[in-house]
């Protein structure tokens, strides 16, 4: 089955929490109070979307359709990282004050004309690619930034891996290199090896996930007509 994607244009959460869940272990503290904590790279992402309006025919049927496709925890779904105002993505100050900044630039044909409906080709805001290959489980890669005004720690990007599909990563540090590239450290470790020139998706990061619980998309409707359900996903490792 082709992996479906959460319909962010239809089912928009009132609030959202996306957090990493590292896998750590400890033998406990000694009598002196000292202890050792170790972590593996098997940590995963969790995402909870709350108060999603299921308040009309379209949204209720959409919710039910997704629940049917997922069949509890059986099937995976690509879940986008919601950042409504792109406040934490690498956009410019001008973009943040521009009321149309959420709309990608529209590019005309070579002769300057547009399609019959007035639209053109769509471009992305951020164009970042890997400048060198990186191995499976690497936590550092070098990136070529064609356009992205500000790469900073705390931002997210995803990579559409050949086998693992879309996976989400959070930047831990950014170092600008003399050759114009940037070295990124990130979490979690790469789920799959990355080749040079692979795209790092900053515009619309997403992650392949599953329901955290088989009943995760149960839908209760008030007066049989509307509801504001919550749903929790975990990364599909």
N, C-alpha and C positions, 0 to 999 in steps of 0.2 A: 504494500500500500504506500502511495506517495505521502510523504509527511505533510500534514496540513499546517497552516499558520493561523495563529490567533487573530481574529478579525478586529484589529484595533480601531478601525473606523466605525464599528457597530457596537462592540461591547467595551466601553471605556470605563475603567475602574475609577472610583472616587478617590482611592488612595492605593499606594503600591509600596511594597518593601522587597528589595532584591538584595540578598546578602550571601556572602561566601560562608561555607561551613567547613572549615579546615578539619582534618582528621588528626587529632593529637592524642598522645598517650603519655602517662606518667607513672612512675613506680611509687609515687607518694613522696612526702617530705621526710627527711631524716630528723633525728632528735634536735639537730642544730637549726632546723628550719629550712635547710637547703633541699632543693629538689630539682629534678631534670625533666623537662618536657620536650618530647620529640614530635615531629609532624611528618606525615607522608604526603605525597602529591595526589592522593585520592580524594581530596576535598571536593566538594561540589557546590553548585549554586542552588539556592532556594528562592522562590518568588511567591509572594502572596498578594493577590489583587482583591481589594475589599470594596463592598458597596457598588457592585457593577449593576447599572440600571437595566433590569429586564422588565420594561414597563409598557411594551406595545407588542403587536403581532410579530414585527420583524425581529426584535431582540429576543423574545421568548423562543421563537422557532429556531433562531440562530444558535442560542444556548443549547437547546435540545439536540440540534443536529451535531454540534461539536461533541456533546456527551455521547451520542450514539457512535460517532467515529472513533472516539478514544477508547470506548469499552473499558471504563475504569483505568487501571494502570497498564493495560495491555499495549496500547499504541502511543506513539510519541507525537509531539506537536512543537512547532517552532514558535517560541514566545518572544515578542519584541521587547526590548528594554525601553520602557516608557520614560521619556524625559520631555514633558510637554513643552517647555520653553527652551529646550536645548541649553539650559543654563550651565550644564556640566560637560558639554561637548565643545570641541575646539572650533568655535565660530568667532567671528570678529565682533568688536564692540558695535560696529555699524549694523551688523546682522541682528544683534540683540535689541536694538531700538527701532528697527525697521518692522512695521506691522506685517509685511509680506515675507518675512525672513523664512517662514516655514515652507514657502513655495519655492521649489527648485527653479533655477534659471531656465528659461525657455529659449532654445537655440533654433534659429530658422534654417531653411535649406541654404545651399551654397549661393543661390541668387538673392537671398534676403527675404524670400517669401515664407509663409507659414502654411500649415495644413488648412483645409477648408473651414474648420471650426475655430481658427485663430490661434491654435496651439502649435507648439514646436517640439523639438526633441528635448528630453529632460536630462539635466546633468546633476551631479552630486555636489554637495558643498565641500566635502572633504575628500581629497584624493591622496591616499597614503598607501604605499606598497612596501613589501619586504624587499630590502636591497640585497639581501643574501639569504641563503637557505638556513633553516634552523631545525634541529633534530627533535624528534619526539621527546616530550617532557622537558624541553628547554624552557627556561624562565627569562631569557634575554634574547632579543632580536634587534637587528639594525633595520631602520625604516627610512625610505625615501619619501619626503613630504613634498609633493608637487603643489598641493594647496591645503592648508589647514592652519589658520592663524596662530593657534596656541595649543601645543600638546603639553599636558600637565598631568602630574600624578593624581589619581582619583578618577580619571576619565575611563570610559569603557569603549572597547571595540570588539568586533567578532570576526571570525574567519570561517568561510564556507569550506570546510575540509572535504576532501574527496570521499572519505568513508564516514567520518564522524559527523559530517554536515556542519551546520552553524554552531559555533561554540563561542562563549562569551569570555572576555578577559578584562581585567582591571589593571591599569597602569600603576606601578609602584614608584617608578622614578623615570626621569627623562634626562639624557645627557646629549647635548648638541656636539657633533663632531666637526673637525676642521674641513672635512670633505663635503659638508652640507647635509649629511645624513644625521639621523638621531638614533641613539641607542635606548631602547625601552626595556625596563624590567617589569614583570607583570605577574599576576596570579590569576588562575591556577597555572600549573605547567601545561605546555602545549599538549592538547589531546591527540595531535597527529603532526607529523613532520610538515614543515612549510618550505616551499620552494621560493627561489628568488622571483620577484615581481608579483607574487600573490597579493591580492588586495586585502587591506585591513579596513573593515567596514565601520566607520565612525558615524556615518549618517543615520543608519537605522540598525544598530546592533541587535542581534537576536541569539537565542540559544535553544538547542534541542532539549526538550524537557518532557516529563511525564507527570501525571497526577500523583500527588503525594499519598492519596488514599482512593480506594475504589469508589467510594461514595462522594468523592470530591466535587462532583458536579451535580449533586442532587439539588433540585430546584423547588423551593417552596414559594407559592404565590399567595399573597394576601388577597382575600376575597376572590381567589381563583383568577386574578387578572394581572398582578404586578408584584415584583420582588426586587430585592437588592442583595443578591448572593455574593459570597466570597469564594475564592478558589485558591488553592496552594499547589505549586508545581515544584518538582525537584529535577535537577539535571539528569538526563538519560545517559548514564555512563555505559 
